[in-house]
């Protein structure tokens, strides 16, 4: 809430600063939720001239119940270069986070401290994009765009001992994962009523994201020897690993602000994704969309399919609201398939 209030004040200040300009500004709010996870975002687009816009954004995400939320701030610039080109750039900062998983409880009578695993990360990112739009009045129009995202993710893991309410660090290590994500998009519009879109992205990692930031085999063995029930230990550590992968997948698969009911919520780091969509304008106020998203996760993690529909309604000139529902099916290679639903609600106010 403090971050949201700060962003709102920044938008008011920027709006006052450009009071003499004619460019419009907008404020967008969106929230997505599914079983055990959620994502919310606040985006301000402030006109600082007739062809230049300042973007300020905040995104929060909780990939799984029981984990700490991720908070990401961003600032960027969009510039209209002539009648056809849009150039964009943005930098983002993910605030450090940490999630605790209790491995063993404290046993004071046996003089045994409790053991807790803490995992987390932060992020720093850069996003560059360029788009071309035919921007005409013909029966058939088109647009294309390309982008490149670069991200740095310091991945931390710790083992903590808890004794008499005091916590001490037994072991600590940090790995840094670099991610590059090129994207391509295209859209075809005919008669101003129908729009066919296609988007694709590829994720490239500096090292295997399945091992970066994870406890090593030697560390797992050392942990198991400390836990009396070996079977329970393996189950607990396996769940910790799955939680880490889902958390990391939500962060590095794509820009967090792009994760919603149309793209699904990734359960692991992705290798590439593809999303075709069909949008139709029923009238001046109502627009509908049907989309399908395919994600190929990194090797051994399987694939995901997302089928979604989105409906947008304009409530007067300055206000738009929308709702999306989706069915996602994750198909891991070594686990049963899992289906989940996702709902997104959003709105935009232009002033």
Secondary structure, DSSP 8 states (H G I E B T S, - for coil): -HHHHHHHHHHHHHHHHTTTS----EEEEEEEEETTEEEEEEEEEEESSSSEEEEEEEEEEESSTTS--EEEEEEEEEEEETTTEEEEEEEEEEEEEEEEEEEE--BGGGTB-EEEEEEEEEEEEEEEEEEEE----SSEEEEEEEEEEEEEEEEEEEEEEEETTEEEEEEEEEEEEEEEEEEEEEEEEETTTEEEEEEEEEEEESS-TTTTTS--HHHHHHHHHH-S-HHHHHHHHHHHHHHHHHHHHHHHSS-GGG-STTT---SS-EEEEEEEEEEEE-SSSEEEEEEEEEEEESTTS-EEEEEEEEEEEE-SSSEEEEEEEEEEEEE-SSS--EEEEEEEEEEEEE-
